[in-house]
């Protein structure tokens, strides 16, 4: 018979690594971890801190995992939290198995597979992107011929971190993107047997981070992306805080998306393009914003994305009380994604020494030193570091971000040999 309260975190990677300590501090529960996938990029796996967990379990099958955990604890865990994107399917299985505030189980695949995600929105009459999925190049080219858009997006159906995303202006580029992706493994270790192709939607892209409790959706924070296209691939440059109260159209739209995807309890990370026709979903992750996003929210917002994510699953009444007031920005932030222009050996790293002179400087995350090999930045995961800026003066904040961009363009932050 269990005496203590136990919280199971499924795949506590990236931002999900913060949950263990926060759960112990806020709720005094014992924390255990379940790892569903050890074939993730080293940058993701390095965030896992096994010493923070009473026990770390490895997922084999639903039956074996349930039996192993229940035998160890003397019953089911009291609460369950999803730590990162790869764990979403197993998280859904276990929520259903133990009846721990599950989301609509029949829609679990639509919360992970980007094709099924857009298909579900279409079925429910929610604005969506024209889309098609196939592992056959001829079928994809035929769909393009029947849907002659100015530009297309082709990408894996279940990856993350902007991996494998290509913008294509013609059939030759579609074919090249298809051949470069098909039968390769995505960052989750899944073989790309089929690929998703969509119309490319023009507009400003936003992040809308939401926590849901008993079907009630609460938008905690909004970020705006600044990005550029390099050789047909979107490279993210900055993520900028936005006042929630200025984006009622995004809030209404994302709420309809979450209801369509069956998200009833817990956190979601939504990427939305505000097009000329209105907001349209790029994708939803049924987990907390990865990377540094939650830390930026803690620094700038009256509401904590981390705390609300835990409240929704551990203390729903506390969540209801806390969300009776709307989130307000106390200052602004920019997360600047550092980009390596090529691959090679670093001869100089001056990121922190140069950027720390800025008025808005917060901190730098960069683990590289002279002599290290660095790979060319091709997506979010291969960004070699971050510079985070904070300021109550938005104009000064943006001015400082432009200085970083100028230093980066002039190769004054790093030098690569050859």
VOPAGU-2260 file (C-alpha; in pm, 1 decimal, decimal comma):
REM VOPAGU-2260
SITE   aa  ch    i         X         Y         Z
SITE  UNK   A    0       0,0       0,0       0,0
SITE  UNK   A    1     145,2     338,3    -101,0
SITE  UNK   A    2     205,8     595,5     174,1
SITE  UNK   A    3     361,9     864,6     -40,5
SITE  UNK   A    4     226,6    1048,6    -343,9
SITE  UNK   A    5     408,6     968,9    -667,6
SITE  UNK   A    6     433,7    1168,2    -988,9
SITE  UNK   A    7     546,8     993,4   -1307,3
SITE  UNK   A    8     716,1    1212,3   -1570,2
SITE  UNK   A    9     724,0    1060,5   -1918,4
SITE  UNK   A   10    1042,7    1157,4   -2108,3
SITE  UNK   A   11    1164,2    1444,3   -1885,7
SITE  UNK   A   12    1386,8    1601,4   -2150,7
SITE  UNK   A   13    1444,5    1961,3   -2261,3
SITE  UNK   A   14    1218,8    2196,8   -2063,4
SITE  UNK   A   15    1050,6    1892,0   -1906,0
SITE  UNK   A   16    1367,6    1839,0   -1703,9
SITE  UNK   A   17    1258,3    2124,9   -1472,3
SITE  UNK   A   18     948,1    1940,7   -1352,5
SITE  UNK   A   19    1111,8    1705,4   -1100,6
SITE  UNK   A   20    1256,6    1969,7    -872,2
SITE  UNK   A   21     946,3    2189,9    -902,6
SITE  UNK   A   22     716,4    1898,6    -809,1
SITE  UNK   A   23     920,3    1820,0    -498,7
SITE  UNK   A   24     924,0    2186,2    -395,0
SITE  UNK   A   25     557,0    2265,5    -457,3
SITE  UNK   A   26     386,6    1935,6    -373,6
SITE  UNK   A   27     634,2    1725,8    -172,5
SITE  UNK   A   28     571,2    1426,9    -397,5
SITE  UNK   A   29     820,4    1158,7    -492,1
SITE  UNK   A   30     911,2    1171,2    -860,6
SITE  UNK   A   31     981,8     882,7   -1096,3
SITE  UNK   A   32    1071,6     890,4   -1465,9
SITE  UNK   A   33     980,9     679,2   -1765,9
SITE  UNK   A   34    1207,5     689,2   -2071,5
SITE  UNK   A   35    1033,4     590,0   -2394,8
SITE  UNK   A   36    1313,3     675,6   -2638,2
SITE  UNK   A   37    1692,1     693,9   -2595,3
SITE  UNK   A   38    1761,4     755,1   -2965,1
SITE  UNK   A   39    1710,6    1131,1   -2951,8
SITE  UNK   A   40    1971,9    1391,9   -3050,9
SITE  UNK   A   41    2254,9    1432,0   -2795,2
SITE  UNK   A   42    2145,7    1793,2   -2734,1
SITE  UNK   A   43    1810,0    1657,9   -2613,1
SITE  UNK   A   44    1938,5    1355,7   -2419,2
SITE  UNK   A   45    2194,5    1567,6   -2232,8
SITE  UNK   A   46    1911,8    1752,4   -2055,3
SITE  UNK   A   47    1804,6    1437,3   -1866,4
SITE  UNK   A   48    1919,7    1430,6   -1501,5
SITE  UNK   A   49    1859,0    1075,9   -1368,3
SITE  UNK   A   50    1977,4    1163,5   -1016,9
SITE  UNK   A   51    1660,8    1368,7    -963,1
SITE  UNK   A   52    1431,5    1062,7    -978,7
SITE  UNK   A   53    1356,7     798,6    -720,5
SITE  UNK   A   54    1347,5     539,5   -1000,7
SITE  UNK   A   55    1397,2     556,9   -1377,5
SITE  UNK   A   56    1193,4     308,4   -1580,3
SITE  UNK   A   57    1241,0     209,6   -1945,0
SITE  UNK   A   58     936,7     160,7   -2166,8
SITE  UNK   A   59     900,9    -180,4   -2330,3
SITE  UNK   A   60     531,3    -247,0   -2378,6
SITE  UNK   A   61     223,6    -105,0   -2210,9
SITE  UNK   A   62     157,4    -424,4   -2014,3
SITE  UNK   A   63     516,9    -471,4   -1898,8
SITE  UNK   A   64     562,0    -104,6   -1809,3
SITE  UNK   A   65     238,5     -84,9   -1610,2
SITE  UNK   A   66     328,2    -402,3   -1421,7
SITE  UNK   A   67     681,7    -283,9   -1347,4
SITE  UNK   A   68     572,6      57,0   -1219,3
SITE  UNK   A   69     282,2     -73,5   -1012,5
SITE  UNK   A   70     502,0    -343,9    -858,3
SITE  UNK   A   71     763,2     -85,8    -764,8
SITE  UNK   A   72     518,9     168,8    -617,5
SITE  UNK   A   73     261,3     -67,7    -473,7
SITE  UNK   A   74       2,0      63,4    -717,9
SITE  UNK   A   75     -40,5     321,3    -992,8
SITE  UNK   A   76     125,4     663,4    -962,9
SITE  UNK   A   77     -98,6     939,6    -832,2
SITE  UNK   A   78     -22,7    1184,3   -1111,8
SITE  UNK   A   79     138,1    1178,6   -1453,9
SITE  UNK   A   80     306,1    1455,8   -1655,6
SITE  UNK   A   81     442,8    1457,8   -2011,0
SITE  UNK   A   82     798,4    1590,3   -2031,2
SITE  UNK   A   83     860,0    1619,9   -2405,5
SITE  UNK   A   84     727,6    1552,3   -2754,4
SITE  UNK   A   85     850,0    1192,0   -2812,0
SITE  UNK   A   86     666,6    1074,2   -2500,5
SITE  UNK   A   87     318,9    1194,2   -2604,1
SITE  UNK   A   88     184,8     856,8   -2736,2
SITE  UNK   A   89     295,7     657,2   -2429,7
SITE  UNK   A   90     177,0     936,6   -2200,0
SITE  UNK   A   91    -170,2     908,6   -2357,2
SITE  UNK   A   92    -169,5     530,3   -2314,0
SITE  UNK   A   93     -81,4     554,1   -1945,5
SITE  UNK   A   94    -329,4     834,2   -1874,0
SITE  UNK   A   95    -601,1     611,3   -2013,2
SITE  UNK   A   96    -472,5     299,9   -1834,7
SITE  UNK   A   97    -476,2     467,4   -1492,0
SITE  UNK   A   98    -756,9     719,6   -1564,5
SITE  UNK   A   99    -530,5    1009,8   -1470,5
SITE  UNK   A  100    -695,4    1310,5   -1636,9
SITE  UNK   A  101    -669,0    1164,7   -1988,9
SITE  UNK   A  102    -709,0    1358,2   -2309,0
SITE  UNK   A  103    -944,2    1212,6   -2573,1
SITE  UNK   A  104    -763,3     886,2   -2641,4
SITE  UNK   A  105    -913,3     826,6   -2985,4
SITE  UNK   A  106    -736,9    1143,6   -3104,5
SITE  UNK   A  107    -396,4    1054,5   -2960,9
SITE  UNK   A  108    -238,4     996,5   -3302,5
SITE  UNK   A  109    -370,9    1330,0   -3425,8
SITE  UNK   A  110    -175,5    1498,7   -3146,3
SITE  UNK   A  111     152,3    1357,3   -3282,3
SITE  UNK   A  112     109,8    1292,2   -3656,5
SITE  UNK   A  113     102,7    1628,2   -3837,6
SITE  UNK   A  114    -103,2    1488,6   -4125,8
SITE  UNK   A  115    -372,6    1351,5   -3894,6
SITE  UNK   A  116    -359,9    1679,2   -3702,6
SITE  UNK   A  117    -454,8    1885,9   -4008,7
SITE  UNK   A  118    -708,7    1621,0   -4111,4
SITE  UNK   A  119    -882,1    1644,8   -3772,8
SITE  UNK   A  120    -908,5    2022,6   -3801,0
SITE  UNK   A  121   -1058,8    1981,0   -4147,6
SITE  UNK   A  122   -1315,6    1730,5   -4019,2
SITE  UNK   A  123   -1417,2    1970,4   -3740,9
SITE  UNK   A  124   -1439,5    2275,0   -3968,2
SITE  UNK   A  125   -1139,8    2451,4   -3810,8
SITE  UNK   A  126    -913,0    2655,2   -4039,5
SITE  UNK   A  127    -633,9    2424,8   -4159,6
SITE  UNK   A  128    -360,9    2392,6   -4423,0
SITE  UNK   A  129    -429,5    2197,7   -4746,4
SITE  UNK   A  130    -227,6    1879,2   -4698,6
SITE  UNK   A  131    -139,0    1535,4   -4833,3
SITE  UNK   A  132      71,4    1241,4   -4711,6
SITE  UNK   A  133     243,2     967,4   -4907,0
SITE  UNK   A  134     558,6     761,3   -4932,7
SITE  UNK   A  135     530,8     760,3   -5311,1
SITE  UNK   A  136     691,5    1044,0   -5505,7
SITE  UNK   A  137     454,5    1012,6   -5801,6
SITE  UNK   A  138     153,0    1048,4   -5572,7
SITE  UNK   A  139     301,5    1359,4   -5411,6
SITE  UNK   A  140     381,1    1516,0   -5751,2
SITE  UNK   A  141      29,5    1434,2   -5872,7
SITE  UNK   A  142    -118,1    1604,8   -5564,4
SITE  UNK   A  143      96,1    1911,3   -5638,2
SITE  UNK   A  144     -28,7    1916,1   -5997,8
SITE  UNK   A  145    -387,0    1902,6   -5875,5
SITE  UNK   A  146    -313,9    2170,2   -5612,2
SITE  UNK   A  147     -97,7    2430,1   -5793,2
SITE  UNK   A  148      12,2    2648,1   -5501,3
SITE  UNK   A  149     287,5    2909,4   -5529,9
SITE  UNK   A  150     497,5    2721,7   -5276,7
SITE  UNK   A  151     490,2    2398,2   -5075,5
SITE  UNK   A  152     621,2    2269,2   -4744,0
SITE  UNK   A  153     745,1    1910,7   -4722,7
SITE  UNK   A  154     847,0    1755,9   -4390,2
SITE  UNK   A  155     836,8    1441,9   -4170,1
SITE  UNK   A  156     500,0    1366,2   -4015,8
SITE  UNK   A  157     619,2    1330,4   -3655,7
SITE  UNK   A  158     951,1    1506,2   -3603,2
SITE  UNK   A  159    1019,3    1816,7   -3392,2
SITE  UNK   A  160    1258,2    2111,1   -3365,0
SITE  UNK   A  161    1191,4    2219,4   -3727,8
SITE  UNK   A  162    1391,6    1915,2   -3842,7
SITE  UNK   A  163    1352,6    1814,0   -4206,1
SITE  UNK   A  164    1135,0    2109,5   -4311,7
SITE  UNK   A  165    1179,1    2221,5   -4674,8
SITE  UNK   A  166    1013,5    2505,4   -4864,6
SITE  UNK   A  167     971,3    2416,6   -5231,4
SITE  UNK   A  168     883,4    2649,3   -5519,1
SITE  UNK   A  169     858,0    2389,6   -5796,7
SITE  UNK   A  170     836,2    2017,9   -5868,1
SITE  UNK   A  171    1214,9    1981,5   -5890,9
SITE  UNK   A  172    1253,1    2113,7   -5537,4
SITE  UNK   A  173     968,4    1891,3   -5413,0
SITE  UNK   A  174    1140,3    1587,6   -5563,6
SITE  UNK   A  175    1478,1    1683,3   -5414,2
SITE  UNK   A  176    1323,3    1732,5   -5068,5
SITE  UNK   A  177    1136,6    1401,7   -5096,1
SITE  UNK   A  178    1451,6    1209,4   -5187,5
SITE  UNK   A  179    1652,2    1367,8   -4906,9
SITE  UNK   A  180    1393,2    1272,4   -4643,3
SITE  UNK   A  181    1228,7     944,5   -4745,8
SITE  UNK   A  182    1350,0     637,8   -4554,0
SITE  UNK   A  183    1572,0     846,4   -4323,8
SITE  UNK   A  184    1519,7     860,0   -3946,8
SITE  UNK   A  185    1378,4    1173,8   -3786,9
SITE  UNK   A  186    1496,2    1312,8   -3452,1
SITE  UNK   A  187    1256,8    1076,7   -3273,8
SITE  UNK   A  188    1424,2     776,5   -3436,6
SITE  UNK   A  189    1118,7     707,8   -3654,5
SITE  UNK   A  190    1183,1     604,7   -4016,3
SITE  UNK   A  191    1019,9     847,0   -4262,5
SITE  UNK   A  192     817,9     599,1   -4466,2
SITE  UNK   A  193     569,5     872,5   -4556,5
SITE  UNK   A  194     609,1    1248,8   -4584,0
SITE  UNK   A  195     368,6    1537,3   -4536,0
SITE  UNK   A  196     330,6    1799,1   -4807,5
SITE  UNK   A  197     128,5    2116,4   -4754,4
SITE  UNK   A  198      61,8    2453,0   -4904,2
SITE  UNK   A  199     311,9    2704,7   -4768,8
SITE  UNK   A  200     116,7    2970,1   -4579,5
SITE  UNK   A  201     253,1    3323,6   -4574,3
SITE  UNK   A  202     227,1    3537,1   -4261,8
SITE  UNK   A  203     378,9    3596,4   -3919,7
SITE  UNK   A  204     437,1    3286,0   -3710,1
SITE  UNK   A  205     348,9    3282,6   -3340,4
SITE  UNK   A  206     391,9    3045,4   -3049,1
SITE  UNK   A  207      82,2    3016,9   -2831,4
SITE  UNK   A  208     150,6    2824,6   -2508,9
SITE  UNK   A  209    -164,3    2701,2   -2342,1
SITE  UNK   A  210    -260,6    2498,6   -2035,5
SITE  UNK   A  211    -596,5    2322,4   -2023,5
SITE  UNK   A  212    -789,5    2191,8   -1724,2
SITE  UNK   A  213   -1120,5    2006,7   -1753,5
SITE  UNK   A  214   -1158,5    2131,2   -2110,1
SITE  UNK   A  215   -1102,4    2497,8   -2025,9
SITE  UNK   A  216    -811,9    2644,0   -2224,2
SITE  UNK   A  217    -592,6    2918,1   -2076,5
SITE  UNK   A  218    -334,2    3096,3   -2292,4
SITE  UNK   A  219     -33,2    3166,0   -2069,8
SITE  UNK   A  220     199,1    3339,3   -2315,8
SITE  UNK   A  221     256,1    3426,2   -2680,7
SITE  UNK   A  222     584,8    3459,9   -2868,1
SITE  UNK   A  223     650,0    3587,1   -3220,6
SITE  UNK   A  224     911,6    3419,4   -3437,7
SITE  UNK   A  225    1162,1    3610,1   -3649,3
SITE  UNK   A  226    1303,4    3376,2   -3912,8
SITE  UNK   A  227    1476,0    3364,0   -4247,7
SITE  UNK   A  228    1486,1    3116,7   -4533,0
SITE  UNK   A  229    1823,9    2970,0   -4631,2
SITE  UNK   A  230    1837,3    2738,9   -4934,3
SITE  UNK   A  231    1471,7    2649,3   -4896,9
SITE  UNK   A  232    1498,4    2573,8   -4523,4
SITE  UNK   A  233    1342,3    2792,7   -4248,4
SITE  UNK   A  234    1604,4    2907,6   -3996,1
SITE  UNK   A  235    1468,8    3059,0   -3675,1
SITE  UNK   A  236    1653,8    3374,4   -3566,6
SITE  UNK   A  237    1460,1    3514,4   -3269,9
SITE  UNK   A  238    1163,5    3444,9   -3044,2
SITE  UNK   A  239    1004,2    3763,1   -2907,2
SITE  UNK   A  240     750,6    3801,3   -2622,8
SITE  UNK   A  241     408,2    3938,0   -2718,5
SITE  UNK   A  242     133,1    4069,7   -2486,1
SITE  UNK   A  243    -141,8    3806,3   -2468,9
SITE  UNK   A  244    -419,8    4065,1   -2450,6
SITE  UNK   A  245    -326,2    4199,3   -2794,7
SITE  UNK   A  246    -399,0    3868,7   -2970,6
SITE  UNK   A  247    -761,3    3775,2   -2908,6
SITE  UNK   A  248    -790,3    3625,7   -3258,6
SITE  UNK   A  249    -505,5    3383,6   -3185,8
SITE  UNK   A  250    -655,3    3290,9   -2847,9
SITE  UNK   A  251    -996,2    3211,4   -2996,5
SITE  UNK   A  252    -847,3    3011,3   -3282,3
SITE  UNK   A  253    -607,9    2805,9   -3066,9
SITE  UNK   A  254    -890,5    2719,9   -2828,1
SITE  UNK   A  255   -1085,8    2573,3   -3120,3
SITE  UNK   A  256    -775,7    2376,7   -3227,8
SITE  UNK   A  257    -724,2    2225,7   -2883,1
SITE  UNK   A  258   -1087,3    2122,3   -2855,7
SITE  UNK   A  259   -1067,0    1965,1   -3201,6
SITE  UNK   A  260    -754,0    1768,6   -3104,3
SITE  UNK   A  261    -911,9    1639,3   -2783,6
SITE  UNK   A  262    -682,3    1817,8   -2538,9
SITE  UNK   A  263    -878,3    1829,5   -2212,2
SITE  UNK   A  264    -602,6    1840,2   -1949,6
SITE  UNK   A  265    -244,2    1958,1   -1958,0
SITE  UNK   A  266      -3,8    2173,3   -2153,1
SITE  UNK   A  267      16,7    2239,5   -2526,1
SITE  UNK   A  268     266,7    2421,5   -2743,7
SITE  UNK   A  269     102,8    2564,7   -3054,7
SITE  UNK   A  270     269,2    2717,3   -3359,7
SITE  UNK   A  271      32,1    2930,7   -3563,2
SITE  UNK   A  272      71,8    3148,0   -3872,7
SITE  UNK   A  273    -138,3    3463,6   -3884,4
SITE  UNK   A  274    -218,8    3469,0   -4256,4
SITE  UNK   A  275    -425,0    3712,3   -4462,4
SITE  UNK   A  276    -722,0    3478,2   -4408,9
SITE  UNK   A  277    -670,5    3452,0   -4033,9
SITE  UNK   A  278    -478,1    3220,5   -3800,8
SITE  UNK   A  279    -390,5    2870,7   -3922,2
SITE  UNK   A  280    -215,0    2593,9   -3728,7
SITE  UNK   A  281     133,6    2477,5   -3823,6
SITE  UNK   A  282     138,2    2215,7   -3549,5
SITE  UNK   A  283      46,7    2144,8   -3189,0
SITE  UNK   A  284     260,7    1960,4   -2936,7
SITE  UNK   A  285      67,1    1811,7   -2644,6
SITE  UNK   A  286     346,2    1904,3   -2401,1
SITE  UNK   A  287     516,1    2212,4   -2260,6
SITE  UNK   A  288     717,7    2449,8   -2478,1
SITE  UNK   A  289    1067,5    2303,2   -2514,2
SITE  UNK   A  290    1402,2    2473,2   -2467,7
SITE  UNK   A  291    1421,3    2805,4   -2284,6
SITE  UNK   A  292    1062,9    2920,9   -2348,0
SITE  UNK   A  293     929,1    2842,5   -1999,5
SITE  UNK   A  294    1224,9    3023,5   -1837,5
SITE  UNK   A  295    1149,2    3335,2   -2040,6
SITE  UNK   A  296     786,7    3320,5   -1928,4
SITE  UNK   A  297     894,6    3293,2   -1562,2
SITE  UNK   A  298    1111,7    3602,7   -1600,6
SITE  UNK   A  299     859,2    3822,4   -1784,6
SITE  UNK   A  300     507,8    3703,7   -1704,7
SITE  UNK   A  301     278,3    3723,5   -1403,0
SITE  UNK   A  302     197,4    3354,4   -1465,7
SITE  UNK   A  303     439,0    3058,9   -1470,6
SITE  UNK   A  304     400,0    2813,3   -1758,2
SITE  UNK   A  305     585,8    2550,7   -1554,1
SITE  UNK   A  306     368,0    2587,7   -1243,8
SITE  UNK   A  307      40,9    2597,8   -1438,7
SITE  UNK   A  308     143,2    2288,2   -1633,3
SITE  UNK   A  309     181,9    2101,8   -1305,4
SITE  UNK   A  310    -130,5    2250,3   -1146,0
SITE  UNK   A  311    -349,2    2127,2   -1431,4
SITE  UNK   A  312    -244,2    1767,7   -1366,6
SITE  UNK   A  313    -179,0    1768,0    -989,9
SITE  UNK   A  314    -395,7    2043,6    -839,5
SITE  UNK   A  315    -682,6    2145,2   -1074,6
SITE  UNK   A  316    -855,7    2366,0    -815,5
SITE  UNK   A  317    -534,2    2560,9    -765,8
SITE  UNK   A  318    -519,2    2599,9   -1144,2
SITE  UNK   A  319    -873,6    2738,8   -1152,5
SITE  UNK   A  320    -789,6    2993,2    -882,9
SITE  UNK   A  321    -465,7    3103,8   -1047,9
SITE  UNK   A  322    -619,3    3146,3   -1393,9
SITE  UNK   A  323    -897,2    3375,9   -1271,2
SITE  UNK   A  324    -665,8    3662,9   -1368,9
SITE  UNK   A  325    -513,0    3710,7   -1715,3
SITE  UNK   A  326    -135,8    3693,9   -1773,3
SITE  UNK   A  327      47,3    4025,6   -1801,0
SITE  UNK   A  328     400,3    4094,1   -1924,9
SITE  UNK   A  329     615,1    4272,0   -1666,3
SITE  UNK   A  330     893,5    4316,7   -1925,5
SITE  UNK   A  331     986,7    4191,7   -2271,6
SITE  UNK   A  332    1228,9    3920,7   -2379,8
SITE  UNK   A  333    1404,0    3802,3   -2693,6
SITE  UNK   A  334    1563,7    3462,4   -2730,4
SITE  UNK   A  335    1826,1    3494,4   -3003,4
SITE  UNK   A  336    1910,6    3163,7   -3174,6
SITE  UNK   A  337    2280,1    3151,2   -3262,7
SITE  UNK   A  338    2356,7    3017,8   -3609,3
SITE  UNK   A  339    2679,0    2858,7   -3733,7
SITE  UNK   A  340    2727,1    2952,0   -4102,0
SITE  UNK   A  341    2925,8    2636,3   -4173,0
SITE  UNK   A  342    3091,4    2331,9   -4020,8
SITE  UNK   A  343    3445,4    2313,8   -3887,7
SITE  UNK   A  344    3668,6    2368,6   -3585,5
SITE  UNK   A  345    3613,0    2675,5   -3369,6
SITE  UNK   A  346    3911,3    2906,9   -3344,0
SITE  UNK   A  347    3729,0    3181,2   -3151,3
SITE  UNK   A  348    3415,1    3204,9   -2934,2
SITE  UNK   A  349    3329,6    3561,2   -2829,8
SITE  UNK   A  350    2953,3    3528,3   -2780,8
SITE  UNK   A  351    2930,4    3605,0   -2409,5
SITE  UNK   A  352    3218,6    3853,9   -2395,1
SITE  UNK   A  353    3063,2    4065,1   -2670,6
SITE  UNK   A  354    2690,3    4029,3   -2593,8
SITE  UNK   A  355    2727,7    4090,7   -2218,3
SITE  UNK   A  356    2796,4    4456,3   -2299,9
SITE  UNK   A  357    2437,8    4503,8   -2419,0
SITE  UNK   A  358    2195,6    4693,0   -2193,6
SITE  UNK   A  359    1930,6    4420,0   -2231,5
SITE  UNK   A  360    2169,8    4127,6   -2175,0
SITE  UNK   A  361    2029,4    3844,7   -1964,6
SITE  UNK   A  362    2243,0    3537,5   -2018,8
SITE  UNK   A  363    2413,9    3319,2   -2277,4
SITE  UNK   A  364    2385,3    2945,2   -2327,0
SITE  UNK   A  365    2673,5    2818,6   -2538,9
SITE  UNK   A  366    2872,2    2507,1   -2450,8
SITE  UNK   A  367    3128,8    2543,9   -2730,1
SITE  UNK   A  368    3490,3    2649,8   -2683,4
SITE  UNK   A  369    3785,4    2704,9   -2918,6
SITE  UNK   A  370    3902,8    2371,9   -3057,6
SITE  UNK   A  371    3552,9    2217,0   -3060,2
SITE  UNK   A  372    3397,2    2094,5   -3382,5
SITE  UNK   A  373    3074,5    2275,0   -3472,6
SITE  UNK   A  374    2812,8    2171,3   -3728,5
SITE  UNK   A  375    2634,8    2409,7   -3962,2
SITE  UNK   A  376    2300,3    2530,5   -3827,5
SITE  UNK   A  377    2014,7    2381,1   -4032,3
SITE  UNK   A  378    1727,8    2384,9   -3777,1
SITE  UNK   A  379    1647,3    2465,7   -3414,0
SITE  UNK   A  380    1823,7    2161,4   -3271,4
SITE  UNK   A  381    2150,6    2248,9   -3450,5
SITE  UNK   A  382    2153,5    2609,7   -3330,5
SITE  UNK   A  383    2477,7    2619,8   -3130,9
SITE  UNK   A  384    2348,7    2840,3   -2851,1
SITE  UNK   A  385    2122,2    3117,7   -2729,8
SITE  UNK   A  386    2154,6    3475,9   -2613,6
SITE  UNK   A  387    1861,9    3589,5   -2399,0
SITE  UNK   A  388    1772,6    3957,6   -2364,6
SITE  UNK   A  389    1530,9    4123,9   -2118,7
SITE  UNK   A  390    1412,5    4483,7   -2103,7
SITE  UNK   A  391    1106,5    4684,4   -2004,6
SITE  UNK   A  392    1190,2    4911,4   -2300,1
SITE  UNK   A  393    1089,4    4720,1   -2613,3
SITE  UNK   A  394    1275,5    4957,1   -2845,8
SITE  UNK   A  395    1603,2    4908,5   -2658,6
SITE  UNK   A  396    1548,3    4532,4   -2657,2
SITE  UNK   A  397    1501,7    4521,6   -3034,6
SITE  UNK   A  398    1801,5    4751,4   -3087,0
SITE  UNK   A  399    2022,9    4515,4   -2887,4
SITE  UNK   A  400    1896,6    4216,2   -3087,8
SITE  UNK   A  401    1991,7    4396,9   -3409,3
SITE  UNK   A  402    2345,0    4444,0   -3272,8
SITE  UNK   A  403    2375,6    4069,0   -3215,2
SITE  UNK   A  404    2256,2    4004,8   -3570,1
SITE  UNK   A  405    2516,4    4248,0   -3707,4
SITE  UNK   A  406    2796,5    4085,6   -3505,0
SITE  UNK   A  407    2685,0    3742,5   -3623,7
SITE  UNK   A  408    2673,1    3855,9   -3986,5
SITE  UNK   A  409    3027,6    3998,2   -3952,5
SITE  UNK   A  410    3157,5    3669,8   -3797,7
SITE  UNK   A  411    3243,4    3853,6   -3475,7
SITE  UNK   A  412    3079,3    3600,2   -3242,3
SITE  UNK   A  413    3258,8    3284,7   -3357,9
SITE  UNK   A  414    3530,9    3196,9   -3606,7
SITE  UNK   A  415    3535,6    2860,2   -3779,5
SITE  UNK   A  416    3834,0    2693,9   -3944,1
SITE  UNK   A  417    3841,8    2620,4   -4230,7
